[in-house]
Amino acid sequence: MTRRGWRLGAVVVLAGICAAGPERPEVISTASDLGPLPADRYDYTPQDHQRSQRASALLIRQCMAERGHPDFPLDPRYPSDPVVATAVSTDYGVLDLATARRWGYGWDPAKSLAFRPKGRRMTDAEYADFPACSAEASRRLLRGIDLKRDWLYASVRAVEVDKEVKRDPRLRAAWDVWSRCVAEQGFTRYRDPVAAYTDTAWKRNSDGNTRHTQRERATAVADVTCKRRHHTAELWHAARAQKQAVDITRHRDRYAAGLQALRTYRATIAEVLRKLG
């Protein structure tokens, strides 16, 4: 595609994005700024995760009490602290310019501490019974759900759809424009934003965080600047939306079954929180 043809195509796609959904902020700093995707309603949300963690903790505490541990904490620490990995990236790589300037492709180390358990350490006796109670809690929360057929269906399809998205010629053209832009500022010509985010040059620690070197931070700033200049994330989001919509239409019954499984899961969580919370 010629540069003129690419620009015309980009204008058409961006116009479609604006017409299809609510108005977006002029500056994209988070994935949520891009708006919802068709497959979002079939997905496990951060709120689902928080509620399920609470429900699981309550069920585990009940089970542990039945096994002779009446004061088991809701948010226990392990006998020895494991390494905690903190995931703060988006499907589109880094998007926030302030974060890029300060942390590059990493994040504030304080975020890792925020995810550590707040309760006391388990005793050795508690730790011995904990796996069985944890498994029992999982079985309770997933009762009535066919994991392979329904629960995991949308996640499996998401992997396949994203493969199709990455083959989309419009998206590959958008990545090429972004890549040239980053290279023109004196940095590596990456094939796509994910390659920039995962570059081994950033020497991630065991928790996934980077060294925040000057080169890393400067590269991340160029990355975000080029995304904003060429609407890379918006075009990427549009390609994902289109492919997801097609896939949902093609497999409507399977997606519907997956959504029913998710609703069953949410209902079970609500029941546990109502009884034990």
N, C-alpha and C positions, 0 to 999 in steps of 0.2 A: 504494500500500500504506500502511495506517495505521502509526503508530509501533508500536502493540502488535503488529500483524501482522508488521511487519519484525522486531521483536525475537524473536518466536516462530520466524520463518523462520531467523534467524541462529542461534538455539539448535539447531535441527534440523540445519543445515548443519555447525555446529561439532561437534556430537555425531557426525555422520558422518565428519568428518575424524579425530577421535580413534579411532573404531572401525576405520577403514580402514588405519591405519598405525601405526608405532612411536610411543611416547610422545614428545612434543615438549617442549622447555624452556618454562617459563612465560613467559619474556621472549624475544621474537623479535628478534635483533640482526643476523642474516645470513640470506640466502635459504636456505642449507643447513639452518638451524634448522626450516624449514617441511617438510623431508623431500623425498623424490624425487617426480618427476612421471612419468607413464606414458611420455612421449616421451624421457625422459632417456637410455634405453638406445640410442636411435637417433642420439644427438648426439655430436659431437666434444667431448671433455672437455679440461680444462686439462692433464691428464697426457698426452693425445694430442698437444696443442700442444707441450709441452716436449720430448717424444720426437721429434716430427717436426722441430722446430727443430734438434735435435742431429743427426738423420739427414741433414737437408738441408745443414747446415754441413759435415758429413763428405764428402758427395758433391760439394759445391762445391769444397772444398779439393782433393779428388782430381782434379776436372776442371781446376782452376786449375794444379795441378802439371803436368798433361799439356800445358797451354798455355804452360809455361815460367815458372811462378810457384811454385817449390817450397816457399817458406816462407810461404804465404798463411795468415793467422790464421783460427781457427775463428769468432771473433766480431769481425769487422773493423768499423772506423768508416769512414764515407764520407769522401771528400776534404773535404767541408764538412758540418757536422752539420745534419740536417734537424730540423724541429720534431717532437717526440715527444708524441703525445697519449696520456694515461693514462686508461683507462676503469675507474672503481671503483664505479659505481652498480650497482644490482640491477634486476631486472625490476619490482620493487615500489617503486622510489625509495629514499630513505634510510631505513634501519631501525635503525641503531645510535645510541643517544641520546648517548653520549660523543662520537662523531664529529660529530653534529649540533651539539653545543655548541661544539666546537673549530673545525670546518671548514665548518659549514653544509652547502651542497650541493657543496662542493669536497672537496679532500683535502690531505694533507700534501705540500708541494712536493717533499720528499725522495723520494716515490714515483716521480716522473718521472725523477729521476736514476738510480734503481735499474734502470730498463729500458734505459738507454743501453748500447751495446756496450762491452765491456771491452778489446777488442784494439786494436792500432795502426790508424792510418788506412791505407786502401788507397793505393797509388801510382796515378798517372794511367794507367800501363800496365795495372795490375791492374783498375782501374775499367772500362777499355775492354772487358776480357774477362769481367767479372763477370756482366753480364746474361745472356749466353749460357749460362754455367755454372749460373746460378740457374734458368733455364728448363729446362735439361737435368735438374737435380736434381728439379724438380717433375714432369717427365714420368716420371722413374724411380719416384718415390714413388706416382704415380697410375696406374702401369701395370696394365692389366687391369680398369680401372674406367671405366664409362660415366658421365661427369660429369653430363651433363644428365638422363639417365634415372634414375640410381640415387643418385649421390653427393649431389646437391643436393635430392633429393626431400623429405627430412624438413625441411630448412630452408625450402623453399618452402611446405610444408604448415604449418609453424609460423607463418608470416606470416598465412596464411588463418585458422588456428585462433584466433590472437590477436585477429583482427578479430571473430570470432564471440564470443569471451570478452568483449570490450568492449561488445558489444550485449546481453549477458546482463542481464536486469532485476534479478536479485539483486545482481550486482556493481555495477550502476549505482546501486542503492539504497544499497549499502555505501559507495560513493564519495560519495554525497550526504550521508550521515551524517558521514563523515570531513570533508567540505568545510565543513559547518555548524560542526563542532567547531573547525576551524582559524579560521574567521571569527569565532566567538564569543570567541576569544582576541585579536581585534584585527588579524587579518591578512587578506590577500586570500582571497576565496572561489574557490578553484581548482576546475575541473571534476573533476580527479582528481590523484593524487600525481605522475604524470609531468609534468603542467602546472606543478606547484610546482617540481619538480626542474629543468625546462628554462626557467623564467622568465627572460626576457632582462634583467630587473632585476639579475641577479647578475653581469652583465658578464663573461662567461668570457673568459679569455685565449686566445692562439693554441693553447695545449696543452690547452684545455678546462677548466682550473682556474678557480675563482671568486675574488672579492675578499675573501671571508670577512667581510663587513661585519656590524655588530651586527644590523641588520634581517634579513639573510639567515640568520644563525645562530639568531636568535630564531624566525624562520619555520620553519626546519628542526626546531627543538626542538618547536614546536607540532605540526608534521607527524607526527613520530615519536610524540609523546605521544598524539595522536588515533588513530593507527594501533593503538597498544597498547590504548587504552581501548575501542575498538570492534572489535578483531580484524580490521581491514581487510585486512592481508596474508594472514591465514589464510583469509578468505572469498575473496579474490582467487585464492589458491593452489588452493582447492577448485574454483572455477569453471574454472580452467585444467586441472586434473586431469580433471574430468568431460568437457570438450570434447575433450581429447586422447585419452582412452580411446575415445570415440565415433568419432573420426576414424581411429584406428588399427584399430579393428574394421571400419570401412567400407572401408579401403584396405589390408587386411592384407598382400596379396601385394606391393604396392609398398613398404610399410615393410620387409618381410622382405628385399626386394632391396637396399634401402638399407642395412640392417644387414649384409648380406653384403659390400657394397662397403666398409663401414667395417672389417669384419674383415679383408678383403683388404689394406686400407691398413695396418692395424696389423701384419699379418704381414710386409708389405714393410719397414716401419720396423724391426721386430725383426731381420729378415735383414740390413739395412744396418748396424744397430748391432752385430750379432754379427760382421760381417766387417770393419768399419772402425772401430768404437768401441773 
